Structure formats: structure tokens, C-alpha cells
Amino acid sequence: MRRNKFIVPFLIRPNRRIYLAIKWFVTSAKKNSKKISMPDKLINEIVATLKKNPKSQSLDQKKQNESQAVLNKSNLHFRW
């Protein structure tokens, strides 16, 4: 018997939200190939996110996460 796997969106706890935001900042700073120090890369990424700069990689990850939740909204009734 084959079972389908559904991605079910759910609310994220506040502690987890903070963790994910910091994780997205750090990963996007690591992907940055500029020849500057890591603290400067983190500052640049945080400032770009606060200014809602479209080049911010952490904002892209957040938007991708939100769009995935919207796409799978129809599977919400499977969470019980």
C-alpha cells in the first residue's frame, strides 16, 4: 500500500522563529563572497533585511518559506 506524503503548514513557536531568522542571517552571510570580515557581512545582511532590500538572501528564504506554506494550505486539514 502506497501512502502519499503531504507537507502540512503549521504555526512556528516564537523561539523557533528567532532561531530561523538568525540561521538565515548566518547562512546568507556565509554565502556572501565579498572579501570582508564575517561581522561586517552579518551587519550588511541585517541592514539589507531591515531596509527590505530585494538583494537580501535571508528575505528570499523567508518569502520562499511563506510561499511554500501558502501552496500547501489545502493540506491543513491533515494536521490533527
Residue pairs with C-beta under 8 A, 6 or more apart in sequence:
6 72
6 75
6 78
7 68
7 72
7 75
8 72
8 75
8 76
8 78
8 79
9 68
9 69
9 72
9 73
9 75
9 76
10 79
12 20
21 58
24 57
24 58
24 61
24 62
25 42
25 45
25 46
25 49
25 58
26 42
27 57
27 58
27 61
28 45
28 56
28 57
28 58
28 61
29 38
29 41
29 42
29 44
29 45
30 38
30 41
31 57
32 41
32 44
32 45
34 41
36 44
45 56
45 57
45 58
48 55
48 56
48 59
49 56
49 58
49 59
52 59
53 59
